[in-house]
Amino acid sequence: MALLEVDGLKTYFKTQEGTLKAVDGISFNLEKGQAMGLAGESGCGKTTAALSVMKLLPANGYIAGGTINFAGQDMSRITGDKLRAIRWRDISIIFQGAMNALNPVKRVGDQIVEPILLHEKVDEAVALKRVKELFEMVGINPNRIREYPHEFSGGMRQRVMIAMALACRPKLVICDEPTTALDVMIQAQILQLLKNLQSELELAMIIISHDLSVLAETCELLSIMYAGKIVERSSAVEVFSNPQHPYTKGLIAAFPNIKGERRMPASIAGNPPNLIHAPVGCRFAERCYMAKDLCKEQEPPLVEVLPGHFAACHFVRPQRGVI
Amino acid sequence: MARNLLEVDNLQVWFPVRKGFVESLTSKEQSFVKAVDGVSFNIKEREIFCLVGESGCGKTTTGKAILRLVDPTGGSVRYAGAGVSAAMVKEAAERALSKKLMSKEEAEKNIAEGTLEIRKLTRDKMKALRQKMQMIFQDPYESLNPKQSIYDIVAEPLVVNNLGVNEADREKRVAKALDDAGLRPPKDFMWRYPHEVSGGQRQRVGIAGALVLEPEFLVADEPVSMLDVSIRSEILKLMLDLREKKGLTYLFITHDLSVAYVFSDRIGIMYLGAIVELGPTEEVIKGPRHPYTKALISVVPKPDPRMKTEKIILKGERPDPSHIPPGCRFHPRCPFAMAICKDKEPTPMYVSQEHWVSCWLESGEAKQ
């Protein structure tokens, strides 16, 4: 059994205008030590999907259906102390914008000690010793544990966030846009660190980003989300070398490639649909160059095009003997 | 060959560091944050010149100093747009000469070449000139006032500059700017508020605000970095179209080398307040000469997992611009640093007609 099995997950938000279906029936599995990228435009539900796994939804958000099976427990049903015991000990998260996720008036060391003391019966000295080890692991001088967040640069604060996420030796780490606010050079440092930690500690990871090139560098698996649904999912190499869904093709084409030919990348015209009144049929139909009448009437199922490669489009057919 | 629209020579923007009371008693020397420390480049008419660098390298400050949104502390910025008349140049040069802001040679040179020294203009003259030199800002989510309608946002430059004879004329100009920025039909957008349109459309509103005064020169500060990748190239294409249609010239500021690669004609790589390499885009990206440029290019993530390239990951982070290292400012992080790099600052060395690099590795002198 996989470490994480998400099946038909639906996460909705109650808003004044109606129910917003941010995540509308997504499924994926993640094994121990695997890294999966979750890509899509802003508002496609990728962050909501990841927060649902940890049940860190805002007050108006709720899981409306599906199951989230983590190491044999259905996360969508457990609450209270049981949930608190799993959060951070087994699943942790590196939040978007590390700059602002740390408490500015607490020493960074104390902020990392906190979850260790909450989850494990150890005294502060032991916990502090672990923080020093963690700092070393993420490449910060261990003598800096008594400093405050403002004394760290952006890249260093992101390293503190990573150390904090690893404090209780979790099995699954969710990284929400881990490098979005950082410079390319720092981004490269952080991505390398994440990759090294992942293989050293056999971590399972979900990396959320709108930047396909970041995911291409870090993940084995890749899921492409559009308007609350996964439209394509396979290994990263497969998705890049043999994209099936028109949206995936569009996204890949939208990236300028510094190693490639010098030309302006294509863009995807239009905007994603409103998820309060989501269109029937294929949600991408509005913006799709291939769309026919069928697409506006019927929702395409996620079909297995090749072993382990799924896509949801009326115009993809299972391929055999292609590999 | 197209003539230069803008000539920036040894531009400096130093911010004095404020001292505490005790420090002011003990040390006499005033220290500075040298955000821009001797930057020189030209931009030709209808050219897209791109400044690339990490945050804090001074690229934005350079852009602002050219528009005098911050005051340069040294160097010169000379502008020769179609909107600059010989009479304006003469008047400005003579005024600067009489106030002893400029040497006689400089004044004569400006008059002969028809270039305006931006640094020596009075505030009023600068304000008038800024109609021809506009800026597009980075964040379309924060640079637009949420309480103003799109009409008010785009019309504001007209109001500030007292342009447009009446309300109907203003509305016509706003509609034209929106149309130019691709918000069509303009009537559908004019009376809406920023939160009612998408991110890409917001950035178009920002561009319309810059276009409404019909400028010749635009400083675009990271105009696409806050946008989703899927709509970035739409905005870039719009900017290219505007260059064709209106003959615009751009200074494009970005940290994203891959965007610079597809969009710009020439590129300048900035590090810690100075340009370390400058040349035609294709030449710099495909044949970088400075170790910093090489490292920057190597770490750009490639949108293809099959492409495994060797990365040159520099250790540490950029040093503090208030303590710029002596010699070559890059030497503490440079994998190839030699003895000379610590002592002497390299001067630009041309590796081809238009491509220069500031690095001792390129110099015969250092190799001996």
Chai-1 contact restraints between the chains, C-beta under 6 A:
chainA,res_idxA,chainB,res_idxB,connection_type,confidence,min_distance_angstrom,max_distance_angstrom,comment,restraint_id
A,E41,B,D228,contact,1.0,0.0,6.0,A-B,restraint_1
A,E41,B,S230,contact,1.0,0.0,6.0,A-B,restraint_2
A,S42,B,D228,contact,1.0,0.0,6.0,A-B,restraint_3
A,S153,B,E317,contact,1.0,0.0,6.0,A-B,restraint_4
A,G155,B,E317,contact,1.0,0.0,6.0,A-B,restraint_5
A,D183,B,E54,contact,1.0,0.0,6.0,A-B,restraint_6
A,D183,B,S55,contact,1.0,0.0,6.0,A-B,restraint_7
A,V184,B,V299,contact,1.0,0.0,6.0,A-B,restraint_8
A,M185,B,V299,contact,1.0,0.0,6.0,A-B,restraint_9
A,M185,B,L314,contact,1.0,0.0,6.0,A-B,restraint_10
A,A188,B,V299,contact,1.0,0.0,6.0,A-B,restraint_11
A,A188,B,K311,contact,1.0,0.0,6.0,A-B,restraint_12
A,A188,B,I313,contact,1.0,0.0,6.0,A-B,restraint_13
A,Q189,B,I313,contact,1.0,0.0,6.0,A-B,restraint_14
A,H210,B,D228,contact,1.0,0.0,6.0,A-B,restraint_15
A,L212,B,P303,contact,1.0,0.0,6.0,A-B,restraint_16
A,S213,B,P301,contact,1.0,0.0,6.0,A-B,restraint_17
A,S213,B,K302,contact,1.0,0.0,6.0,A-B,restraint_18
A,S213,B,P303,contact,1.0,0.0,6.0,A-B,restraint_19
A,V214,B,P301,contact,1.0,0.0,6.0,A-B,restraint_20
A,A216,B,P303,contact,1.0,0.0,6.0,A-B,restraint_21
A,A216,B,D304,contact,1.0,0.0,6.0,A-B,restraint_22
A,A216,B,P305,contact,1.0,0.0,6.0,A-B,restraint_23
A,E217,B,P301,contact,1.0,0.0,6.0,A-B,restraint_24
A,A236,B,P305,contact,1.0,0.0,6.0,A-B,restraint_25
A,V237,B,P305,contact,1.0,0.0,6.0,A-B,restraint_26
A,F240,B,D304,contact,1.0,0.0,6.0,A-B,restraint_27
A,F240,B,P305,contact,1.0,0.0,6.0,A-B,restraint_28
A,A254,B,V229,contact,1.0,0.0,6.0,A-B,restraint_29
A,A254,B,S230,contact,1.0,0.0,6.0,A-B,restraint_30
A,F255,B,P303,contact,1.0,0.0,6.0,A-B,restraint_31
A,P256,B,S258,contact,1.0,0.0,6.0,A-B,restraint_32
A,P256,B,V262,contact,1.0,0.0,6.0,A-B,restraint_33
A,N257,B,P303,contact,1.0,0.0,6.0,A-B,restraint_34
A,I258,B,L257,contact,1.0,0.0,6.0,A-B,restraint_35
A,I258,B,S258,contact,1.0,0.0,6.0,A-B,restraint_36
A,I258,B,Y261,contact,1.0,0.0,6.0,A-B,restraint_37
A,I258,B,V300,contact,1.0,0.0,6.0,A-B,restraint_38
A,K259,B,K302,contact,1.0,0.0,6.0,A-B,restraint_39
A,M264,B,S233,contact,1.0,0.0,6.0,A-B,restraint_40
A,M264,B,V262,contact,1.0,0.0,6.0,A-B,restraint_41
A,P265,B,S233,contact,1.0,0.0,6.0,A-B,restraint_42
A,S267,B,I231,contact,1.0,0.0,6.0,A-B,restraint_43
A,S267,B,S233,contact,1.0,0.0,6.0,A-B,restraint_44
A,S267,B,E234,contact,1.0,0.0,6.0,A-B,restraint_45
A,I268,B,S230,contact,1.0,0.0,6.0,A-B,restraint_46
A,N271,B,S198,contact,1.0,0.0,6.0,A-B,restraint_47
